[in-house]
């Protein structure tokens, strides 16, 4: 274990003077702590549970039932993985609100980095999903043959997206630091630049992250879904109204969940003030809008996956098999005849053969 002086008190390089972030912490930590102490653990717990269950069912279905057979499947599978890896970091931040940072300096860098990679990768995946839908709907005839042969390209695109998420998150890995305030003894994990780091340098990383993590996906989604809506309005297919509602729900969820938080991030990047009352108000607003942005990962399975008829078929089989396994466990524990219970369960599960969709009944 590292020496406490090395681990906690690196003030010569990082904290020899109180900078903007130190002052913000000192202004807000007492007056807003009562709010965040209740709000963050409760909301983060809900988001974590819902995100793991929803996205976990997506990964389970693609892994053992539906299989990844198309471009869309590849993107949705990667989006679910990114969302799961993102939400599993939230309990650590919830615990931090109650007891301060407990996970050492390496934990600070790793958790901040994982959080950042999966957040930005997920946003970029939403952008390529909108491009995929644009090609499939607006250029349906031309793309039919291409989409059947392009699974390998979707794998390459997903790799590029994950690499982009890692590159954009490198400043988070490098500059995330566990440190202690001398005046309060509070141990925190936050981004801390060396005292000789230029103001321009401090602006570069947030600007790139905000651009790739919000503005680029937003512009791509607005462009693609606008053309998709225009195509649907011109079509005479009886299902166009359903498709139109789905597209509008996707766009509305993105705007409602992501725009407020990213507006606050942009505000913080452009406007530095020493007004404590302003910091207190912005801390509350930032906490609420950030939780709303995080909740978007819980909506992704509903907006992008569960609405599909084919996926709902396989998803129903997942739930039925889980139910059969739970019945098998209960029967095994309470039945006097192990052989009888196992025979009963084997007959039940054979009724839902994954290779025979005709055996499925609602």
ABEGO torsion letter per residue (X at the ends): XBBAAAAABBAAAAAABBBAAAAAAAAAAAAAAAAAAAAAAAAAAAAAAAAAAAAAAAAAAAAAAAEBABAAAAAAAAAAAAAAAAAAAAAAAAAAAAAEBAAEAAAAAAAAAAAAAAAAAAAAAAAAAAAAAAAAAAAAAAAAAAAAAAAAAAAAAAAAAAAAAAAAAAAAAAABBBBBBAAAGBBBBBBBBBAABBAAAAAAAAAAAAAAAAAAAAAAAAAAAAAAAAAAAABABAAAAAAAAAAAAAAAAAAAAAAAAAAAAAAAAABBBABAAAAAAAAAAAAAAAAAAAAAAAAAAAAAAAABAAAAAAAAAAAAAAAAAAAAAAAAAABABAAAAAAAAAAAAAABBAABAAABBX
